[in-house]
């Protein structure tokens, strides 16, 4: 599927679901390259996972005052995931994980917020120096919760 096709198909499904704070190319930047490996579009049947994650991200966005949530990485196909050194069972390959930054917040504060969210028992949470990883593993049948990293 081309970048344009993905943007149109995914975008229309997001719009139909009333989602307007995240867009198709944030979910999957089709055609992005790393070390000669090009990122492919995800299977459309995985979009339900993205919508579940968006619910969590919208909550993060609104918590303690509305602030934009920026996406560093969301979907990765297996080849792209391998090229960037991702783990073989990465939640990013399910459309159910994102590496995020909440504008004006430290990653440790975003992680603490998520760790106290209504979904905390269903989420994976990775603490990194420059971003926070969040995934919906428990919502799609994977063991949860999971926690790693130290933000420093």
Legacy VTK file of the C-alpha trace (Angstrom):
# vtk DataFile Version 3.0
C-alpha trace
ASCII
DATASET POLYDATA
POINTS 152 float
0.000 0.000 0.000
1.352 3.416 -0.879
1.840 6.245 1.612
-1.065 8.105 0.006
-3.355 5.044 0.115
-2.533 4.481 3.800
-3.143 8.143 4.659
-6.520 8.066 2.899
-7.748 4.695 4.223
-6.537 5.098 7.781
-7.480 8.760 7.863
-11.073 8.032 6.871
-11.362 5.333 9.556
-9.929 7.660 12.204
-12.360 10.395 11.135
-15.288 7.960 11.236
-14.267 7.077 14.804
-14.207 10.762 15.783
-10.428 10.794 16.206
-8.896 14.122 15.285
-5.802 14.525 17.467
-3.767 11.791 15.782
-3.356 11.119 12.073
-2.520 8.212 9.813
1.100 9.225 9.242
1.731 9.511 12.981
0.462 5.953 13.331
2.596 4.723 10.437
4.960 6.915 8.449
4.762 4.652 5.393
7.954 4.836 3.357
10.187 6.048 6.199
13.606 4.482 5.738
16.265 3.272 8.122
19.480 1.701 6.847
17.836 1.040 3.496
14.746 -0.634 4.984
11.453 1.048 4.118
8.510 0.973 6.527
5.404 -0.682 5.058
1.792 0.055 5.987
0.230 -2.160 8.654
-2.615 -4.565 7.925
-5.899 -2.669 8.233
-7.264 -5.298 10.618
-4.807 -3.995 13.246
-6.425 -0.533 13.318
-8.569 -1.576 16.278
-5.369 -1.791 18.323
-4.458 1.744 17.285
-7.879 2.999 18.382
-7.416 1.370 21.819
-4.019 3.020 22.153
-5.471 6.350 21.043
-7.930 6.163 23.947
-4.948 5.958 26.314
-3.054 8.693 24.467
-6.086 11.000 24.528
-6.246 10.517 28.296
-2.535 11.365 28.565
-3.121 14.415 26.369
-5.908 15.743 28.629
-4.441 14.802 32.030
-3.360 17.717 34.240
-4.111 20.226 31.505
-4.288 19.627 27.773
-0.921 19.414 26.034
0.012 17.847 22.693
1.306 14.285 22.666
4.013 13.835 20.037
4.696 10.432 18.511
8.318 9.344 18.034
7.456 5.821 16.865
4.204 3.879 16.532
3.853 1.088 13.971
6.849 -0.922 12.782
6.701 -3.839 10.376
8.985 -6.759 11.206
11.731 -5.769 8.758
11.842 -2.170 9.948
11.684 -3.278 13.578
14.661 -5.580 13.045
16.617 -2.867 11.211
16.278 -0.397 14.094
17.148 -3.042 16.701
13.660 -3.550 18.143
12.831 -6.670 20.146
11.427 -9.572 18.132
8.072 -9.528 19.960
7.690 -5.720 19.879
4.244 -4.345 20.570
4.982 -1.743 17.880
4.338 -4.497 15.302
0.735 -4.837 16.552
-0.160 -1.119 16.179
-0.512 -1.246 19.952
2.570 0.694 21.095
3.927 4.204 20.776
6.971 6.081 21.990
5.653 9.464 23.070
6.493 12.896 24.435
3.912 15.119 26.138
4.869 18.700 25.326
6.094 20.546 28.418
6.452 17.375 30.479
9.498 15.346 31.510
9.388 11.720 30.332
9.528 10.558 33.955
6.391 12.578 34.750
4.576 11.138 31.722
5.552 7.626 32.845
4.336 8.335 36.394
1.049 9.636 34.984
0.541 6.501 32.874
1.544 4.288 35.797
-1.377 5.797 37.710
-3.881 5.635 34.822
-7.165 3.706 34.790
-5.479 1.175 32.453
-2.256 0.707 34.440
-2.767 -3.068 34.918
-3.204 -3.531 31.145
-0.263 -1.482 29.898
3.383 -1.873 29.103
5.413 1.145 30.222
8.996 1.886 29.259
10.916 4.720 30.895
13.570 6.372 28.729
15.542 9.613 29.035
13.878 11.387 26.110
10.483 9.657 25.704
7.989 7.265 27.262
6.931 3.958 25.713
3.312 2.926 26.263
1.554 -0.159 24.915
-1.789 -1.897 25.293
-0.508 -5.458 25.727
-3.169 -6.480 28.262
-5.968 -5.192 26.032
-4.954 -7.564 23.232
-4.281 -10.693 25.261
-0.610 -10.363 26.098
0.630 -10.680 29.690
0.472 -7.403 31.566
1.429 -5.158 33.204
5.044 -4.757 32.141
7.505 -2.123 33.318
11.120 -1.368 32.379
13.660 1.436 32.368
14.489 4.187 34.810
14.284 7.557 32.970
17.910 8.136 33.643
LINES 1 153
152 0 1 2 3 4 5 6 7 8 9 10 11 12 13 14 15 16 17 18 19 20 21 22 23 24 25 26 27 28 29 30 31 32 33 34 35 36 37 38 39 40 41 42 43 44 45 46 47 48 49 50 51 52 53 54 55 56 57 58 59 60 61 62 63 64 65 66 67 68 69 70 71 72 73 74 75 76 77 78 79 80 81 82 83 84 85 86 87 88 89 90 91 92 93 94 95 96 97 98 99 100 101 102 103 104 105 106 107 108 109 110 111 112 113 114 115 116 117 118 119 120 121 122 123 124 125 126 127 128 129 130 131 132 133 134 135 136 137 138 139 140 141 142 143 144 145 146 147 148 149 150 151
